[in-house]
């Protein structure tokens, strides 16, 4: 299974730039870019921080695909 996400779409819909979101969850803009591009799998702690900041359930933001 592959971990996928809707981070880019949700982030843009909520009006955050990559830099703003990264700063608000204590990671770099590059980390957000890497998560959106599926090059980096966030830790559970980071995934929870991001979902809380974007006010979306973690399972709606991150999901597995066969």
FIDRENZA-838525 format. One line per 4 residues: number of its first residue (from 1); for each residue x, y, z of N, C-alpha, C, O, CB. Coordinates in nm, 4 decimals. Each point is the difference from the previous one (the first is absolute). Glycine has a CB too. Example, Ala and Ser with C-alpha at 12.3 -4.5 7.8 and 13.67 -1.06 7.14 Angstrom:
1	1.3190/-0.5690/0.7800/-0.0890/0.1190/0.0000/0.0900/0.1200/0.0000/0.1036/-0.0019/0.0665/-0.2928/-0.1154/0.0581 | 0.1542/0.2223/-0.1966/0.0820/0.1190/0.0060/-0.0770/0.1090/0.0730/0.0509/0.1108/0.0169/0.0675/-0.1736/-0.2314
END
This chain:
1	0.0836/-0.1193/0.0000/-0.0836/0.1193/0.0000/0.0877/0.1252/0.0000/0.1092/0.0020/0.0567/-0.2918/-0.1271/0.0652 | 0.1324/0.2267/-0.1857/0.0721/0.1262/-0.0121/-0.0750/0.1077/0.0775/-0.1215/0.0145/-0.0137/0.2132/-0.0815/-0.2130 | -0.0184/0.1421/0.3082/-0.0605/0.1109/0.0748/-0.0179/0.1190/-0.0937/0.0969/0.0509/-0.0563/0.0088/-0.1305/0.2735 | -0.2287/0.1228/-0.2330/-0.0322/0.1155/-0.0840/-0.0565/0.1106/0.0890/-0.0272/-0.0214/0.1181/-0.0181/-0.1277/-0.3200
5	0.0284/0.2673/0.1435/-0.0582/0.1099/0.0773/-0.0685/0.1009/-0.0907/0.0218/0.0038/-0.1211/0.1541/-0.0353/0.2951 | -0.2581/0.1116/-0.1119/-0.0706/0.1108/-0.0669/0.0536/0.1327/0.0501/-0.0695/0.1015/-0.0053/-0.1371/-0.2429/-0.0208 | 0.3290/0.1411/0.0743/0.0539/0.1171/0.0681/-0.0019/0.1256/-0.0859/-0.0437/0.1054/0.0460/0.1858/-0.2587/0.0843 | -0.0963/0.1437/-0.2520/0.0078/0.1195/-0.0851/-0.1378/0.0623/-0.0205/-0.0168/0.1211/0.0139/0.2168/-0.2184/-0.1294
9	-0.2981/0.0140/0.0824/-0.1347/0.0502/-0.0260/-0.0610/0.0633/0.1251/-0.0571/0.1089/-0.0059/0.0284/-0.2853/-0.1697 | 0.0415/0.1070/0.2885/-0.0573/0.0509/0.1253/0.0717/0.1271/0.0435/-0.0641/0.0973/0.0398/0.0010/-0.3312/0.0280 | 0.1962/0.2332/-0.0753/0.0787/0.1173/0.0391/-0.0413/0.1227/-0.0811/-0.0210/0.1075/0.0561/0.2126/-0.2576/0.0066 | -0.2031/0.1341/-0.1943/-0.0387/0.1120/-0.0856/-0.1423/0.0466/0.0290/-0.0279/0.1199/0.0016/0.1830/-0.2055/-0.1774
13	-0.2442/-0.0097/0.1985/-0.1395/0.0336/0.0299/-0.0116/0.0796/0.1304/-0.0847/0.0885/0.0123/0.0116/-0.2961/-0.1338 | 0.1592/0.1752/0.2185/-0.0024/0.0689/0.1288/0.0800/0.1302/-0.0024/0.0012/0.0738/0.0985/-0.0271/-0.2952/0.0123 | 0.0934/0.2501/-0.2241/0.0684/0.1274/-0.0156/0.1404/0.0082/0.0586/0.0489/0.1095/0.0280/-0.2706/-0.0138/-0.0262 | 0.2867/-0.2095/0.0169/0.1366/-0.0015/0.0521/0.1005/-0.0152/-0.1135/-0.0237/-0.0746/-0.0951/-0.0591/-0.0238/0.3108
17	0.1944/0.1689/-0.2057/0.1119/-0.0280/-0.0900/0.0772/-0.1167/0.0612/-0.0221/-0.0363/0.1155/0.0380/0.2806/-0.1974 | 0.0740/-0.3023/0.0038/0.0832/-0.1088/0.0523/0.0842/0.0507/0.1169/0.0170/-0.0697/0.1001/-0.0099/-0.0393/-0.3285 | 0.0445/0.2287/0.2152/0.0835/0.0572/0.1054/-0.0798/0.0265/0.1274/0.0471/-0.0303/0.1097/0.0969/0.1330/-0.2857 | -0.2633/-0.0469/0.1628/-0.0841/0.0273/0.1171/-0.0358/-0.1285/0.0741/0.0065/-0.0058/0.1228/-0.0986/0.2075/-0.2391
21	0.0545/-0.3037/0.0412/-0.0353/-0.1266/0.0638/0.1220/-0.0623/0.0665/-0.0082/-0.0476/0.1133/-0.1738/0.0127/-0.2824 | 0.2939/0.0351/0.0999/0.1224/-0.0545/0.0574/0.0379/0.0701/0.1288/0.0298/-0.0652/0.1000/0.0457/0.0054/-0.3278 | -0.0765/0.1920/0.2261/0.0338/0.0769/0.1207/-0.0950/-0.0301/0.1152/0.0425/-0.0064/0.1153/0.0505/0.1859/-0.2608 | -0.2189/-0.1976/0.1157/-0.0993/-0.0214/0.1058/0.0107/-0.1389/0.0639/-0.0497/-0.0210/0.1107/-0.1008/0.1791/-0.2307
25	0.2149/-0.2529/0.0510/0.0169/-0.1350/0.0569/0.1478/-0.0321/0.0226/0.0369/-0.1159/0.0187/-0.2479/0.0419/-0.1343 | 0.2946/0.1770/0.1137/0.1435/-0.0115/0.0313/0.0807/-0.0872/-0.0953/0.0878/-0.0749/0.0429/-0.1528/0.1084/0.1893 | 0.0348/-0.0237/-0.3621/0.0832/-0.0651/-0.1018/0.0273/0.1015/-0.1106/-0.0605/0.1072/-0.0032/-0.0365/-0.3380/0.0562 | 0.1869/0.1969/-0.1422/0.0338/0.0917/-0.1089/-0.1013/-0.0081/-0.1140/-0.0785/-0.0944/-0.0091/0.3198/0.0724/0.0704
29	-0.2375/0.1204/-0.1452/-0.0817/0.0014/-0.1212/0.0344/-0.1208/-0.0861/-0.0877/-0.0591/-0.0629/0.0744/0.3112/0.0695 | 0.1412/-0.2885/-0.0090/0.0451/-0.1152/-0.0791/-0.0644/-0.1296/0.0482/-0.0302/-0.0880/-0.0805/0.2471/0.2053/0.0385 | -0.2377/-0.1294/0.1722/-0.0656/-0.1193/0.0535/-0.1434/-0.0091/-0.0503/-0.0453/-0.1076/-0.0390/0.1911/0.1179/0.2430 | -0.2168/0.1008/-0.2036/-0.1376/0.0025/-0.0510/-0.0008/-0.0357/-0.1487/-0.0847/-0.0773/-0.0449/0.0205/0.2529/0.2163
33	0.1575/-0.1201/-0.2471/0.0110/-0.0315/-0.1429/0.0227/-0.1500/-0.0189/-0.0618/-0.0621/-0.0864/0.1546/0.2931/0.0398 | -0.0046/-0.2885/0.1270/0.0314/-0.1423/-0.0114/-0.1177/-0.0892/0.0369/-0.0208/-0.1042/-0.0621/0.2566/0.1598/0.1127 | -0.3128/-0.0156/0.0497/-0.1193/-0.0767/0.0370/-0.1021/0.0064/-0.1136/-0.0579/-0.1018/-0.0381/0.0980/0.1493/0.2843 | -0.0616/0.0714/-0.2995/-0.0968/0.0162/-0.1100/0.0415/-0.0794/-0.1237/-0.0851/-0.0477/-0.0750/0.0287/0.2756/0.1621
37	0.1866/-0.2418/-0.1078/0.0501/-0.0728/-0.1166/0.0236/-0.1473/0.0255/0.0584/-0.0687/-0.0838/0.0445/0.2777/0.0113 | -0.1477/-0.2591/0.1880/0.0128/-0.1408/0.0384/0.1446/-0.0459/0.0117/0.0272/-0.1196/-0.0110/-0.2432/0.0789/-0.1005 | 0.3090/0.1325/0.1335/0.1410/-0.0366/0.0164/0.0375/-0.0167/0.1468/0.1083/-0.0492/0.0318/-0.0562/0.1711/-0.2430 | -0.1414/-0.0810/0.2999/0.0265/-0.0096/0.1432/-0.1276/-0.0425/0.0715/-0.1067/0.0579/-0.0206/0.2868/0.1197/0.0056
41	-0.1674/-0.2792/0.0988/-0.1137/-0.0457/0.0801/0.0127/0.0636/0.1383/0.0969/-0.0258/0.0713/-0.1146/-0.1957/-0.2001 | -0.0785/0.3033/0.1666/0.0101/0.0680/0.1290/-0.0150/-0.0979/0.1167/-0.0637/-0.1046/-0.0127/-0.0273/0.3121/-0.0939 | 0.1499/-0.1722/0.2181/-0.0209/-0.0774/0.1215/-0.1456/0.0163/0.0415/-0.0691/0.0904/-0.0469/0.3117/-0.0613/0.1197 | -0.2878/-0.1159/0.0141/-0.1368/0.0115/0.0496/-0.0205/0.1340/0.0703/-0.1042/0.0639/-0.0149/0.0922/-0.3139/0.0403
45	0.1118/0.2912/0.0507/-0.0093/0.1276/0.0712/-0.0165/0.1164/-0.0976/-0.0850/0.0866/0.0204/0.2261/-0.1813/0.1645 | -0.0602/0.0969/-0.2904/-0.0093/0.1074/-0.0992/-0.1329/-0.0058/-0.0745/-0.0625/0.1035/-0.0229/0.3120/-0.1063/-0.0022 | -0.2930/-0.1162/-0.0128/-0.1278/-0.0146/-0.0695/-0.1149/0.0524/0.0859/-0.0926/0.0637/-0.0503/0.1830/-0.2633/-0.0727 | -0.0830/0.1719/0.2535/-0.1045/0.0476/0.0909/0.0041/0.1519/0.0152/-0.1048/0.0644/0.0046/0.1154/-0.2828/0.1173
49	0.1093/0.2759/-0.1140/0.0133/0.1466/0.0087/-0.0587/0.0667/-0.1243/-0.0728/0.0987/0.0100/0.2803/-0.1249/0.1312 | -0.1750/-0.0288/-0.2583/-0.0493/0.0567/-0.1266/-0.1521/-0.0094/-0.0062/-0.0671/0.0975/-0.0337/0.2824/-0.1612/-0.0815 | -0.2696/-0.0531/0.1473/-0.1456/-0.0166/-0.0076/-0.0715/0.0919/0.0997/-0.1064/0.0541/-0.0301/0.1394/-0.2930/-0.0429 | 0.0255/0.2560/0.1907/-0.0602/0.0904/0.0987/0.0039/0.1446/-0.0488/-0.0984/0.0729/0.0125/0.1671/-0.2295/0.1714
53	0.0456/0.1979/-0.2395/0.0145/0.1371/-0.0509/-0.0988/0.0279/-0.1130/-0.0548/0.1099/-0.0099/0.2972/-0.1139/0.0738 | -0.2649/-0.0967/-0.1494/-0.0910/0.0171/-0.1136/-0.1448/-0.0320/0.0363/-0.0902/0.0117/-0.0829/0.2791/-0.0678/-0.0689 | -0.2098/0.0151/0.2783/-0.1339/-0.0310/0.0487/-0.0701/-0.1045/-0.0872/-0.1127/0.0197/-0.0453/0.0993/0.2115/0.1386 | 0.0834/-0.3421/-0.1151/-0.0540/-0.1106/-0.0785/0.0423/-0.1301/0.0674/0.1095/-0.0084/0.0557/-0.1023/0.1441/-0.2723
57	-0.0922/-0.2356/0.2120/0.0339/-0.1286/0.0601/0.1218/-0.0588/-0.0716/0.0130/0.0084/-0.1221/-0.2556/-0.0475/0.1870 | 0.3303/-0.0203/0.0144/0.1242/-0.0538/-0.0546/-0.0267/-0.1038/-0.1089/0.0740/-0.0062/-0.0982/0.0365/0.0484/0.3184 | -0.2143/-0.1233/-0.2044/-0.0301/-0.1035/-0.0996/-0.0573/0.0569/-0.1294/-0.0037/-0.0691/-0.1019/-0.0361/-0.0880/0.2893 | -0.0044/0.2813/-0.1840/-0.0441/0.0664/-0.1231/0.1182/0.0639/-0.0732/-0.0032/0.0187/-0.1216/-0.2215/0.0242/0.2266
61	0.3276/-0.0103/-0.0293/0.1184/0.0658/-0.0558/0.1018/-0.1016/-0.0518/0.0585/0.0183/-0.1068/-0.0952/0.1729/0.2640 | 0.0571/-0.2978/-0.0807/0.0959/-0.1054/-0.0357/-0.0743/-0.1333/-0.0120/-0.0832/-0.0326/0.0848/0.2726/0.1560/0.0336 | -0.1599/-0.1999/-0.2227/-0.0704/-0.1264/-0.0227/0.0899/-0.0965/-0.0761/0.0968/0.0404/-0.0644/-0.3187/0.0796/0.0630 | 0.1882/-0.2476/0.0102/0.0758/-0.1026/-0.0725/-0.0702/-0.0361/-0.1291/-0.1228/-0.0053/-0.0069/0.2119/-0.0841/0.2225
65	-0.0090/0.0647/-0.3176/-0.0513/-0.0414/-0.1298/0.0740/-0.1265/-0.0425/0.1219/-0.0089/0.0147/-0.1796/0.2490/-0.0787 | -0.0155/-0.3373/0.0116/0.0628/-0.1257/-0.0435/0.0838/0.0169/-0.1241/0.0589/-0.0966/-0.0484/-0.2474/-0.0249/0.1473
END
